[in-house]
Amino acid sequence: MGKRDELIAKYAEDLKNKCGMDADMDLLTKVTIGCGPAIYDADASTVAASQEGELETVKNNFLIKKLGLSDGPELMEAINKAMETYGMSERNKYRAVVYYILTKHFGKDSIYG
């Protein structure tokens, strides 16, 4: 099993144990691949939920650019909901998991089709 496969397994475990979601492994794999080399970097692989700038980056680079959503207050509401789903006390919120939750929230699975 390669490093990426190990990370995907870890993300699936987080979705199940911390978010109460059963992962669609095909979609999770595609979302993880879509994150590119960031998944291998300790800092870039996580989302700092307490940093407003980080949440803006998720909104602009992922929700608007990747998923093609229009900017509006519902985007930040969805990000905050994803952070709550992950658990605000959870220190390491993996980017691929957050992106997966947001992809599911907006029903944008087809982007990764």
C-alpha positions in Angstrom: 0.0 0.0 0.0 1.4 3.4 -1.0 1.6 6.5 1.0 -1.5 8.0 -0.7 -3.5 4.8 0.0 -2.5 5.0 3.6 -3.7 8.6 3.8 -7.0 7.8 2.1 -7.6 5.0 4.6 -6.8 7.5 7.4 -9.3 10.0 5.9 -12.0 7.4 5.6 -11.4 6.5 9.3 -11.8 10.2 10.2 -15.0 10.5 8.3 -16.4 7.4 10.1 -15.2 8.1 13.6 -15.1 11.8 13.8 -17.7 12.9 11.3 -20.2 10.0 11.6 -20.1 9.5 7.8 -19.5 6.4 5.7 -17.1 7.4 3.0 -17.8 6.8 -0.7 -14.3 5.5 -1.2 -14.3 6.3 -5.0 -15.2 9.9 -4.3 -12.8 10.2 -1.4 -10.0 8.9 -3.5 -10.7 11.4 -6.3 -11.0 14.3 -3.8 -7.7 13.3 -2.3 -6.0 13.1 -5.7 -7.5 16.5 -6.4 -5.7 17.9 -3.4 -2.4 17.1 -5.2 0.9 17.1 -3.3 -0.6 19.2 -0.4 -1.7 15.9 1.2 2.0 15.0 1.9 2.8 18.4 3.6 2.0 18.5 7.3 0.8 22.1 7.2 -0.9 22.1 3.8 -2.7 18.8 4.5 -4.8 20.3 7.2 -7.3 23.2 7.4 -6.8 25.7 10.3 -10.4 26.2 11.2 -9.6 29.1 13.6 -7.9 31.2 10.9 -10.3 33.3 8.9 -7.8 33.5 6.0 -7.6 29.8 5.7 -11.4 29.5 5.5 -11.4 32.2 2.8 -8.9 30.1 0.9 -11.1 27.0 1.1 -14.1 29.1 -0.1 -12.2 30.8 -3.0 -9.9 28.0 -4.2 -12.2 25.0 -3.6 -15.8 26.0 -3.5 -15.7 28.7 -6.1 -12.9 27.7 -8.4 -13.1 23.9 -8.2 -16.8 23.2 -7.5 -17.9 26.2 -9.6 -20.2 27.7 -6.9 -21.3 31.3 -6.8 -20.0 33.4 -3.9 -22.5 34.0 -1.2 -23.0 33.7 2.6 -24.1 30.0 2.2 -20.5 29.1 1.3 -19.0 30.2 4.6 -22.0 28.7 6.4 -21.3 25.3 4.7 -17.6 25.6 5.6 -18.5 26.3 9.3 -20.9 23.4 9.3 -18.2 21.1 7.9 -15.9 22.2 10.7 -18.6 21.5 13.3 -19.2 18.1 11.7 -15.5 17.4 11.9 -15.5 18.6 15.6 -14.2 22.0 16.6 -12.0 20.5 19.2 -10.3 18.2 16.6 -6.9 19.7 16.0 -6.1 18.1 12.7 -8.8 18.7 10.2 -7.5 17.0 7.0 -8.1 19.1 3.9 -9.2 16.1 1.9 -11.9 15.2 4.5 -13.1 18.8 4.6 -13.3 19.0 0.8 -15.1 15.6 0.8 -17.7 16.9 3.3 -18.2 20.1 1.3 -18.5 18.2 -2.0 -21.2 16.0 -0.5 -22.9 19.0 1.1 -23.3 20.7 -2.2 -24.0 17.5 -4.2 -21.1 18.2 -6.5 -19.9 14.6 -6.7 -20.1 14.8 -10.5 -17.2 17.3 -10.6 -15.0 14.2 -9.8 -16.9 12.0 -12.2 
